[in-house]
Amino acid sequence: MNAFTTPRFSLPTLALAQAQKELVHNEALSLIDLLLHAVVEGFADDPAALSPAAGQCWVVGPSPMGDWADRAGQVAGWTEGGWRFASPVDGMRLFDRATGSNLLFRSGSWIGAMTAPVPSGGDVIDLQARDSIATIVAALHQAGLLLAN
């Protein structure tokens, strides 16, 4: 961070007597547009393999190449002016369209939803408990907090 960027996402800020303020302002708006209610198409390492539309984003995978080199873990968004990048902060959440679930950035890594099996079998069967657990698992899946089995 420096005096000309915001503390959380390093959005560019305007400076007194700065020339071409509209460029800095538009850059900040582009990044805000990509991060507000953030949705990614999934994880990818090679932007050359994509055919992005303006506004589409990906999480840069662990082995980035090309325009994404040295940007592992960042959010990459395509704009009319090319790729824009945002470094995630702890607690940041994204919706991953590829899996239909939420991602959480914690301690330097993106954490995805897990699966949770619905109970079956066993010596004692409590149908009400199983129905309740199945309802909870379905609700967590619907909310994108769990993946389907």
Backbone as numpy.savetxt, mean C-alpha at the origin, in Angstrom:
# Nx Ny Nz CAx CAy CAz Cx Cy Cz
14.49 14.47 5.61 13.65 15.66 5.61 14.54 16.90 5.61
14.06 17.92 4.92 14.73 19.22 4.96 13.68 20.30 5.14
14.09 21.53 5.10 13.17 22.64 5.34 12.12 22.78 4.23
12.31 22.09 3.12 11.40 22.24 2.00 10.53 21.01 1.76
10.43 20.13 2.76 9.57 18.95 2.65 8.82 18.74 3.96
7.69 18.04 3.85 6.92 17.73 5.05 7.59 16.59 5.81
7.34 16.50 7.12 8.06 15.51 7.93 7.67 14.05 7.68
6.43 13.74 7.37 6.03 12.33 7.25 6.30 11.73 5.89
5.86 12.39 4.84 5.98 11.80 3.50 6.88 12.59 2.57
7.63 13.54 3.09 8.56 14.36 2.30 7.86 15.02 1.11
6.64 15.50 1.33 5.95 16.24 0.28 6.63 17.58 0.11
6.82 18.03 -1.12 7.49 19.31 -1.32 6.63 20.47 -0.83
7.27 21.45 -0.23 6.58 22.65 0.23 7.09 23.86 -0.53
6.33 24.92 -0.48 6.71 26.14 -1.17 7.68 26.95 -0.32
8.57 27.64 -0.99 9.52 28.51 -0.30 9.25 29.95 -0.70
9.60 30.86 0.18 9.43 32.27 -0.08 10.20 32.67 -1.33
9.57 33.40 -2.22 10.17 33.90 -3.46 10.63 32.78 -4.40
10.04 31.62 -4.27 10.40 30.49 -5.12 9.82 30.67 -6.52
10.62 30.41 -7.53 10.14 30.46 -8.90 9.38 29.18 -9.22
8.44 29.26 -10.11 7.65 28.12 -10.59 7.03 27.32 -9.44
6.37 28.03 -8.54 5.73 27.39 -7.38 4.70 26.36 -7.80
4.11 26.57 -8.95 3.08 25.62 -9.40 3.65 24.22 -9.61
4.92 24.10 -9.98 5.53 22.78 -10.16 5.65 22.05 -8.82
6.09 22.75 -7.80 6.23 22.16 -6.47 4.85 21.81 -5.92
3.90 22.71 -6.09 2.54 22.47 -5.62 1.93 21.26 -6.32
2.08 21.18 -7.63 1.52 20.05 -8.39 2.18 18.74 -8.01
3.48 18.75 -7.73 4.18 17.55 -7.29 3.60 17.06 -5.96
3.37 17.98 -5.04 2.78 17.61 -3.75 1.38 17.05 -3.94
0.59 17.66 -4.80 -0.77 17.16 -5.06 -0.74 15.77 -5.70
0.22 15.51 -6.57 0.35 14.18 -7.19 0.62 13.12 -6.13
1.52 13.41 -5.21 1.84 12.45 -4.15 0.66 12.26 -3.20
-0.02 13.34 -2.86 -1.20 13.22 -2.00 -2.26 12.37 -2.68
-2.46 12.56 -3.97 -3.45 11.79 -4.71 -3.13 10.30 -4.68
-1.85 9.95 -4.73 -1.46 8.54 -4.70 -1.60 7.94 -3.30
-1.43 8.74 -2.27 -1.39 8.22 -0.90 -2.73 8.31 -0.16
-3.61 9.20 -0.55 -4.88 9.36 0.13 -5.77 8.17 -0.20
-6.19 7.43 0.81 -6.96 6.19 0.63 -6.21 5.28 -0.34
-4.98 4.98 0.02 -4.04 4.29 -0.86 -4.49 2.89 -1.24
-4.39 2.61 -2.52 -4.70 1.30 -3.10 -3.55 0.95 -4.03
-3.05 -0.28 -3.91 -2.01 -0.74 -4.82 -2.53 -1.91 -5.64
-1.94 -2.09 -6.79 -2.32 -3.21 -7.66 -1.68 -4.50 -7.18
-0.64 -4.40 -6.36 0.09 -5.56 -5.85 1.55 -5.21 -5.67
2.39 -6.22 -5.62 3.84 -6.05 -5.52 4.44 -6.29 -6.89
5.49 -5.57 -7.23 6.19 -5.78 -8.50 7.64 -5.33 -8.33
8.52 -5.93 -9.13 9.94 -5.56 -9.13 10.36 -4.82 -10.39
9.66 -5.06 -11.49 10.09 -4.53 -12.78 9.00 -3.66 -13.40
9.17 -2.34 -13.36 8.14 -1.48 -13.93 7.99 -1.64 -15.44
9.03 -2.15 -16.11 8.95 -2.34 -17.56 7.93 -3.41 -17.93
7.60 -4.29 -16.99 6.63 -5.36 -17.25 5.19 -4.89 -17.05
5.00 -3.65 -16.65 3.67 -3.11 -16.35 3.18 -2.21 -17.47
1.88 -2.07 -17.57 1.25 -1.09 -18.46 0.35 -0.21 -17.60
0.95 0.68 -16.81 0.17 1.41 -15.81 -0.71 2.49 -16.41
-1.83 2.72 -15.75 -2.69 3.86 -16.04 -2.39 4.92 -14.98
-2.63 6.17 -15.32 -2.38 7.24 -14.36 -3.15 6.97 -13.07
-2.44 7.07 -11.94 -3.05 6.85 -10.64 -2.85 5.46 -10.07
-2.42 4.51 -10.91 -2.18 3.16 -10.40 -0.87 3.11 -9.62
-0.88 2.30 -8.53 0.29 2.20 -7.66 0.65 0.74 -7.42
1.90 0.52 -7.09 2.41 -0.79 -6.70 3.33 -0.61 -5.51
3.47 -1.67 -4.72 4.53 -1.70 -3.72 5.75 -2.26 -4.44
6.86 -1.56 -4.35 8.09 -2.02 -5.00 8.60 -3.24 -4.25
8.81 -4.33 -4.98 9.24 -5.59 -4.40 10.68 -5.57 -3.90
11.15 -6.71 -3.41 12.48 -6.77 -2.79 13.65 -6.73 -3.77
13.39 -6.93 -5.06 14.48 -6.92 -6.06 14.15 -5.96 -7.19
14.04 -4.66 -6.89 13.62 -3.71 -7.91 14.67 -3.48 -8.99
14.18 -3.17 -10.18 15.08 -2.89 -11.30 14.57 -1.71 -12.10
15.37 -1.26 -13.02 14.98 -0.15 -13.89 14.73 1.12 -13.11
13.63 1.79 -13.43 13.26 3.04 -12.76 13.04 2.86 -11.27
12.86 1.62 -10.82 12.57 1.35 -9.41 13.81 0.93 -8.62
14.97 0.90 -9.24 16.19 0.46 -8.54 16.36 1.25 -7.25
16.76 0.56 -6.20 17.01 1.15 -4.87 15.76 1.72 -4.21
14.58 1.22 -4.58 13.34 1.74 -3.99 12.49 0.62 -3.38
13.10 -0.48 -2.97 12.39 -1.62 -2.39 11.51 -1.16 -1.23
10.27 -1.63 -1.22 9.33 -1.34 -0.15 8.57 -0.04 -0.31
9.00 0.83 -1.20 8.30 2.10 -1.40 7.02 1.89 -2.20
6.16 2.87 -2.16 4.96 2.88 -2.99 5.30 3.65 -4.25
5.12 3.00 -5.40 5.40 3.62 -6.70 4.07 3.89 -7.39
3.85 5.13 -7.77 2.61 5.50 -8.45 2.90 6.11 -9.80
2.12 5.73 -10.80 2.30 6.25 -12.15 1.46 7.51 -12.31
2.09 8.57 -12.83 1.40 9.82 -13.13 1.72 10.18 -14.57
1.08 11.21 -15.05 1.36 11.68 -16.41 2.81 12.12 -16.55
3.45 12.48 -15.44 4.84 12.90 -15.46 5.82 11.78 -15.16
5.35 10.53 -15.09 6.23 9.40 -14.80 5.98 8.86 -13.41
6.94 8.07 -12.91 6.81 7.43 -11.61 7.04 8.42 -10.48
6.22 8.33 -9.45 6.39 9.07 -8.20 6.52 8.03 -7.11
7.32 8.33 -6.09 7.60 7.36 -5.03 7.31 7.97 -3.67
6.82 7.13 -2.77 6.59 7.54 -1.38 7.17 6.47 -0.48
7.95 6.89 0.49 8.50 5.96 1.46 7.45 5.73 2.54
7.16 4.48 2.87 6.14 4.21 3.88 6.62 4.55 5.28
5.67 4.79 6.17 5.96 5.04 7.59 5.22 3.98 8.40
5.73 3.68 9.59 5.09 2.68 10.44 3.61 3.02 10.65
2.79 2.01 10.49 1.35 2.17 10.66 0.61 2.47 9.38
1.32 2.72 8.28 0.67 3.01 7.00 -0.07 1.77 6.52
-1.28 1.98 6.00 -2.10 0.88 5.49 -2.43 1.12 4.03
-2.46 0.03 3.28 -2.83 0.06 1.86 -3.82 -1.06 1.61
-4.62 -0.91 0.58 -5.45 -2.01 0.12 -4.77 -2.61 -1.11
-4.56 -3.92 -1.09 -3.89 -4.64 -2.18 -4.95 -5.30 -3.06
-5.14 -4.77 -4.26 -6.16 -5.32 -5.16 -5.84 -6.75 -5.59
-4.56 -7.09 -5.67 -4.18 -8.44 -6.12 -4.69 -9.52 -5.17
-4.67 -9.24 -3.87 -5.11 -10.23 -2.89 -6.47 -9.91 -2.29
-6.96 -8.68 -2.52 -8.22 -8.28 -1.92 -8.11 -8.07 -0.42
-6.92 -7.74 0.06 -6.71 -7.59 1.50 -5.90 -6.33 1.79
-5.80 -6.03 3.08 -5.05 -4.87 3.52 -3.60 -5.23 3.78
-2.73 -4.24 3.60 -1.32 -4.37 3.95 -1.02 -3.34 5.04
-0.14 -3.70 5.95 0.28 -2.81 7.03 1.79 -2.72 7.00
2.33 -1.50 7.08 3.77 -1.32 7.14 4.17 -1.23 8.60
5.02 -2.17 9.04 5.45 -2.20 10.43 6.90 -2.66 10.49
7.72 -1.92 11.22 9.12 -2.26 11.46 9.89 -2.54 10.17
9.64 -1.73 9.15 10.39 -1.84 7.91 9.88 -2.84 6.90
8.72 -3.46 7.16 8.20 -4.47 6.23 6.69 -4.31 6.03
6.24 -4.71 4.85 4.81 -4.78 4.58 4.30 -6.12 5.07
3.24 -6.09 5.87 2.64 -7.30 6.41 1.27 -7.46 5.78
1.03 -8.62 5.19 -0.25 -8.88 4.56 -1.16 -9.68 5.47
-2.38 -9.85 5.03 -3.37 -10.62 5.77 -2.98 -12.09 5.79
-3.45 -12.78 6.80 -3.18 -14.20 6.96 -4.48 -14.97 6.73
-4.39 -16.27 6.71 -5.59 -17.09 6.64 -5.92 -17.62 8.04
-7.18 -17.93 8.26 -7.61 -18.52 9.53 -8.62 -19.61 9.20
-8.28 -20.84 9.51 -9.21 -21.92 9.19 -10.43 -21.89 10.10
-11.56 -22.26 9.54 -12.78 -22.42 10.31 -12.70 -23.80 10.97
-13.08 -23.92 12.24 -12.95 -25.20 12.93 -13.72 -26.33 12.24
-13.13 -27.50 12.26 -13.79 -28.71 11.76 -13.19 -29.90 12.50
-13.96 -30.95 12.60 -13.46 -32.14 13.29 -13.42 -31.95 14.79
-12.66 -32.79 15.48 -12.54 -32.71 16.93 -13.49 -33.67 17.62
-13.28 -33.86 18.92 -14.09 -34.79 19.70 -15.42 -34.19 20.11
-15.41 -32.90 20.47 -16.64 -32.24 20.92 -16.98 -31.18 19.88
-18.19 -31.24 19.38 -18.60 -30.30 18.35 -19.67 -29.38 18.93
-19.38 -28.09 18.95 -20.33 -27.08 19.41 -20.72 -26.27 18.17
-21.88 -26.56 17.62 -22.31 -25.91 16.38 -22.47 -24.40 16.53
-22.96 -23.93 17.66 -23.11 -22.48 17.87 -21.75 -21.79 17.87
-20.78 -22.40 18.55 -19.44 -21.81 18.58 -18.84 -21.80 17.18
-18.99 -22.89 16.45 -18.45 -22.95 15.09 -19.11 -21.92 14.19
-20.43 -21.76 14.32 -21.13 -20.76 13.51 -20.63 -19.36 13.83
-20.41 -19.08 15.12 -19.91 -17.76 15.53 -18.51 -17.53 14.98
-17.65 -18.52 15.10 -16.28 -18.39 14.60 -16.28 -18.21 13.08
-17.11 -18.98 12.39 -17.20 -18.86 10.93 -17.68 -17.47 10.53
-18.61 -16.89 11.29 -19.10 -15.54 11.01 -18.00 -14.51 11.22
-17.23 -14.67 12.30 -16.12 -13.75 12.57 -15.06 -13.85 11.48
-14.69 -15.06 11.08 -13.70 -15.25 10.03 -14.20 -14.64 8.72
-15.47 -14.82 8.39 -16.04 -14.24 7.17 -16.01 -12.71 7.22
-16.31 -12.13 8.38 -16.28 -10.67 8.52 -14.86 -10.13 8.37
-13.89 -10.82 8.96 -12.49 -10.40 8.83 -12.02 -10.52 7.39
-12.47 -11.56 6.70 -12.14 -11.71 5.28 -12.76 -10.57 4.47
-14.03 -10.29 4.73 -14.73 -9.22 4.01 -14.04 -7.87 4.22
-13.50 -7.64 5.42 -12.83 -6.38 5.73 -11.40 -6.34 5.18
-10.92 -7.43 4.59 -9.58 -7.47 4.03 -8.51 -7.72 5.06
-8.91 -8.15 6.27 -7.94 -8.41 7.33 -7.45 -9.85 7.32
-8.20 -10.73 6.68 -7.81 -12.13 6.52 -7.99 -12.52 5.07
-7.17 -13.46 4.61 -7.32 -14.01 3.28 -8.25 -15.20 3.36
-8.92 -15.50 2.25 -9.78 -16.68 2.20 -8.92 -17.93 2.23
-9.45 -18.98 2.81 -8.71 -20.25 2.87 -8.58 -20.87 1.50
